Amino acid sequence: MRAAAHAARPRSAAPARIALVVQGLGETGGVDSVARFLLEQINRSAGYRCTLAVGLPMSSRSPSSVRIASPRSWALSPGTRQVEWCGIPSVEIGAMASELEFQRYLPRAAIARVLRDVDLVQVVSGSPAPGYALRGCGRPVVLQVATTVAAERVAELREAAGPRRAWTRAMTAVTGHLERAAIAAADAVMVENPRMLDFARSIDPQARRIVEYGVPGVDTSVFRPHDDPGRRFDVPPYVLGVGRFADPRKNAAMLLRGVAEARRRTGVDLRLVLAGATPPGDAFRDAVRALGLEAAVTVHVAPTRERLAELYRDAACFALTSDEEGFGIVVVEAMASGVPVVATRCGGPEGIIDDGTDGHLVDVGDAAALGDRIAALLSDRERNAEMGRAARRTVLARFSNDAAFRSFEGVYDRLLGLETRTPT
């Protein structure tokens, strides 16, 4: 997979061709958001075009894979099927014995075959293991990752029992080995948070490959501050949370307890507004009732991007209470909207927020600290406004679409030996 060193050469008239290889192509969530960000920015750039998307299915039931439990599929090789994604040529390439998680991460000849007409491969994945499938593909590979599978599965392993727990632990251990091998084989590794930066560098202490931050950006013309910031304190003010709150990793119970604590401290009729693709679930509703917050909680299911931007702008503050978060694009969207953020130290936020300057960080599970920070932001409007302005400045400098893509573009230039262009 390691690309040969290139001497600097002038950029030709024809843009270099990039293939996006995406874990679970088309599935909703953070990976798809990063892939769409890169597709848009690559095709807006002067020197690159995304000409192909390749999906590596993460479900054992993918129709392109051969399954142990499906005798009808035994006579087939892992398939390549055309799929629809963002209007560009897109294929999904299945795996052998897909019930075994590690099989989905192994190289196969079909991958190298479909990549033969591109100049560079950009892998977008939650954890590094899918990048191992690109080993030997014959093209420079940039691996963009957010977390490790072990970190992702802390809550799952805590709740699992018996054979399921043993199976999950075994698959996690094997996948962890492939993660390290994928990082070791990549030409460049782009990470989303300080923990992953340390992890990737520990695998390559001699710095033989590029290891840098590579995060998605946000559209700062859509996610922007309110023309009248004082409106955010109109009665009743609210805390905003955005995410998949049925996922136990989002720790919705901590968010509820923190809001209840802020209400108690301030005496303000503070509300909690949630937005997400799906409803939070029965456990969340039970927790709302237990805290007596039925009249204080509003849920918006699948809001449009424009409506979501309005919810950010009108919030008194934003809260993220995850146990683990590879990046936290919702944190950046809130900050771009000029809204101060209180987030847990769960991975991604530590690489975004300067604690006490453009937001606050609290320990995972510390609902009392969360309530304290929210109460302080409600009680001091001037401090709230200044922190919101600082948050906006941080996003413009580091996390706007243009600023975020510059890291990727610089890595592509280095791997392909292209002359550094003058920014447009």
MARMI-426258 format. One record per residue (C-alpha): y negated, z, x negated. Coordinates in steps of 0.02 Angstrom, whole numbers, padded with zeros to 5 digits, always signed. Layout:
// MARMI-426258
YZX/...
//
This chain:
// MARMI-426258
+00000+00000+00000/-00117+00033-00147/-00238-00111-00167/-00269-00186-00337/-00439-00152-00414/-00565-00290-00380/-00713-00341-00484/-00873-00348-00384/-00894-00518-00305/-01026-00593-00191/-00998-00588-00005/-00944-00755+00064/-01013-00830+00223/-00853-00786+00315/-00840-00601+00365/-00691-00505+00297/-00555-00481+00429/-00504-00305+00479/-00356-00250+00585/-00366-00086+00679/-00197+00002+00685/-00209+00136+00819/-00096+00280+00867/-00058+00256+01052/-00173+00107+01074/-00267+00117+01240/-00225+00298+01280/-00374+00404+01327/-00436+00537+01208/-00514+00558+01038/-00411+00426+00946/-00459+00291+01070/-00642+00343+01060/-00641+00326+00870/-00553+00157+00881/-00681+00091+01005/-00824+00155+00897/-00754+00066+00745/-00720-00095+00841/-00900-00102+00902/-00978-00059+00735/-00866-00175+00633/-00911-00320+00745/-01096-00277+00735/-01092-00275+00546/-01145-00420+00437/-00988-00432+00331/-00839-00382+00437/-00748-00433+00595/-00607-00345+00686/-00485-00485+00724/-00331-00387+00779/-00280-00220+00854/-00103-00153+00827/-00036-00009+00930/+00095+00112+00865/+00167+00192+01023/+00184+00381+01017/+00289+00395+01174/+00478+00387+01157/+00480+00284+01317/+00377+00138+01255/+00454-00026+01319/+00434-00101+01145/+00547+00031+01065/+00736+00049+01051/+00793+00212+01132/+00951+00310+01096/+00962+00356+01280/+00943+00176+01339/+01102+00076+01299/+01020-00082+01365/+00896-00075+01221/+01027-00055+01084/+01052-00241+01058/+00866-00267+01031/+00758-00247+00877/+00598-00149+00897/+00487-00265+00996/+00313-00335+00977/+00225-00357+01143/+00052-00416+01187/-00061-00284+01264/-00238-00280+01331/-00369-00185+01232/-00556-00215+01222/-00543-00405+01234/-00472-00438+01061/-00295-00497+01011/-00188-00340+01026/-00004-00303+01003/+00108-00151+01015/+00251-00132+00890/+00394-00018+00940/+00513+00090+00839/+00700+00117+00821/+00777+00273+00900/+00606+00321+00966/+00663+00489+01037/+00663+00550+00856/+00479+00575+00823/+00484+00530+00639/+00556+00358+00680/+00389+00309+00759/+00304+00332+00590/+00422+00228+00482/+00374+00056+00412/+00448-00097+00496/+00443-00280+00450/+00349-00329+00608/+00197-00229+00553/+00179-00321+00387/+00209-00485+00478/+00067-00466+00603/-00054-00407+00467/-00030-00552+00348/-00191-00640+00402/-00310-00493+00381/-00402-00429+00227/-00399-00242+00262/-00314-00120+00380/-00405+00025+00463/-00284+00154+00535/-00351+00270+00670/-00239+00419+00706/-00247+00599+00760/-00137+00658+00616/-00093+00561+00457/+00092+00524+00493/+00067+00356+00583/-00016+00294+00424/+00154+00300+00339/+00206+00150+00446/+00084+00044+00343/+00173+00080+00179/+00210-00084+00095/+00106-00189+00215/+00024-00283+00071/-00155-00248+00122/-00281-00112+00075/-00263+00031+00199/-00398+00152+00257/-00324+00302+00348/-00442+00393+00468/-00375+00561+00530/-00432+00718+00618/-00300+00852+00596/-00119+00891+00550/+00024+00895+00673/+00058+01078+00627/-00119+01125+00676/-00107+01025+00837/+00052+01113+00891/+00009+01297+00864/-00011+01329+01051/+00140+01222+01097/+00253+01313+00976/+00188+01481+01034/+00235+01442+01214/+00399+01350+01182/+00567+01441+01180/+00750+01410+01142/+00810+01234+01099/+00642+01157+01138/+00556+01269+01012/+00688+01232+00879/+00674+01044+00910/+00484+01046+00904/+00485+01147+00743/+00608+01026+00662/+00509+00871+00712/+00347+00953+00655/+00421+00991+00484/+00482+00812+00457/+00318+00741+00521/+00223+00856+00402/+00318+00780+00255/+00272+00604+00315/+00090+00656+00334/+00079+00700+00150/+00168+00539+00102/+00048+00437+00211/-00104+00514+00126/-00028+00487-00046/+00003+00303-00008/-00164+00258+00072/-00303+00174-00026/-00435+00279+00061/-00428+00430+00177/-00571+00464+00296/-00570+00638+00373/-00665+00721+00515/-00682+00902+00458/-00685+01015+00304/-00506+01075+00328/-00437+00899+00322/-00548+00857+00173/-00469+01001+00076/-00295+00952+00135/-00314+00770+00083/-00388+00817-00085/-00247+00940-00119/-00123+00796-00109/-00222+00695-00235/-00303+00820-00355/-00335+00682-00483/-00443+00588-00356/-00349+00425-00380/-00397+00367-00205/-00553+00378-00099/-00562+00536+00007/-00721+00551+00110/-00789+00603+00278/-00770+00468+00409/-00820+00520+00585/-00866+00429+00746/-01047+00415+00795/-01137+00425+00961/-01264+00314+01047/-01424+00415+01026/-01515+00305+01153/-01393+00361+01288/-01370+00542+01231/-01552+00592+01212/-01662+00743+01250/-01745+00774+01417/-01925+00715+01436/-01963+00889+01504/-01858+01015+01404/-01920+01159+01511/-01824+01087+01658/-01663+01149+01576/-01714+01325+01625/-01746+01286+01807/-01653+01406+01919/-01508+01414+01905/-01480+01369+01720/-01307+01318+01667/-01189+01311+01519/-01099+01145+01502/-00921+01120+01443/-00841+00947+01423/-00657+00914+01390/-00478+00915+01455/-00475+01095+01516/-00296+01086+01576/-00251+01079+01390/-00220+01257+01330/-00297+01215+01160/-00467+01204+01246/-00458+01392+01285/-00548+01381+01452/-00515+01567+01480/-00627+01610+01332/-00765+01499+01403/-00756+01588+01571/-00760+01760+01491/-00907+01711+01380/-01008+01650+01529/-00966+01807+01626/-01024+01911+01477/-01188+01813+01463/-01220+01840+01649/-01193+02025+01628/-01308+02038+01476/-01452+01937+01548/-01442+01971+01734/-01472+01784+01757/-01377+01687+01889/-01303+01579+01751/-01187+01439+01805/-01045+01351+01716/-01031+01163+01737/-00874+01074+01675/-00845+00889+01654/-00682+00804+01611/-00565+00660+01648/-00451+00773+01751/-00469+00938+01846/-00440+01100+01747/-00281+01154+01838/-00214+01306+01932/-00224+01430+01786/-00410+01395+01769/-00441+01421+01955/-00346+01586+01948/-00455+01643+01803/-00614+01595+01897/-00560+01702+02045/-00510+01848+01934/-00685+01851+01857/-00772+01829+02025/-00856+01667+01969/-00808+01556+02116/-00991+01524+02163/-01044+01498+01983/-00926+01360+01926/-00943+01174+01963/-00822+01040+01903/-00863+00854+01884/-00707+00747+01870/-00722+00582+01775/-00912+00567+01778/-00989+00403+01722/-01064+00401+01548/-01238+00399+01623/-01199+00550+01733/-01122+00640+01585/-01279+00608+01483/-01382+00686+01624/-01270+00839+01627/-01298+00862+01440/-01487+00842+01453/-01505+00969+01594/-01395+01105+01515/-01472+01265+01445/-01337+01259+01311/-01167+01183+01275/-01009+01280+01234/-00847+01226+01151/-00710+01358+01145/-00560+01262+01076/-00426+01344+00971/-00411+01183+00870/-00523+01030+00865/-00510+00890+00739/-00691+00840+00762/-00775+00874+00929/-00873+00721+00983/-00935+00819+01133/-01025+00936+01013/-01116+00788+00937/-01159+00717+01109/-01235+00883+01160/-01334+00897+00998/-01397+00719+01018/-01460+00773+01189/-01567+00908+01110/-01456+01047+01177/-01405+01196+01068/-01218+01218+01047/-01108+01372+01032/-00937+01322+00963/-00784+01407+00892/-00737+01389+00710/-00590+01279+00757/-00598+01142+00626/-00718+01003+00673/-00872+01105+00721/-00886+01184+00548/-00922+01010+00478/-01053+00974+00611/-01152+01133+00643/-01263+01227+00520/-01236+01401+00594/-01399+01477+00653/-01502+01320+00622/-01443+01182+00739/-01310+01282+00833/-01200+01435+00827/-01020+01460+00769/-00909+01602+00831/-00730+01649+00792/-00589+01575+00895/-00553+01687+01045/-00709+01796+01025/-00778+01788+01202/-00898+01933+01170/-00982+01839+01026/-00990+01682+01133/-01074+01779+01274/-01196+01857+01150/-01251+01688+01080/-01268+01611+01253/-01370+01760+01313/-01486+01746+01162/-01515+01560+01195/-01558+01599+01377/-01675+01741+01332/-01778+01650+01199/-01834+01481+01264/-01935+01442+01107/-01783+01473+00997/-01676+01371+01116/-01797+01224+01106/-01812+01231+00916/-01624+01237+00894/-01608+01088+01010/-01735+00989+00908/-01643+01033+00747/-01479+00977+00828/-01555+00809+00872/-01617+00787+00694/-01443+00824+00626/-01366+00691+00737/-01495+00559+00693/-01466+00589+00508/-01275+00602+00508/-01193+00558+00673/-01286+00413+00753/-01181+00254+00766/-01268+00174+00618/-01264+00329+00508/-01080+00366+00543/-01023+00187+00512/-01108+00177+00342/-00970+00285+00268/-00835+00165+00330/-00930+00011+00277/-00957+00079+00102/-00770+00112+00084/-00727-00064+00144/-00848-00138+00018/-00770-00037-00124/-00591-00081-00080/-00627-00267-00063/-00740-00273-00216/-00889-00335-00115/-01066-00318-00177/-01162-00179-00093/-01273-00255+00039/-01451-00206+00080/-01447-00106+00243/-01518-00202+00391/
//
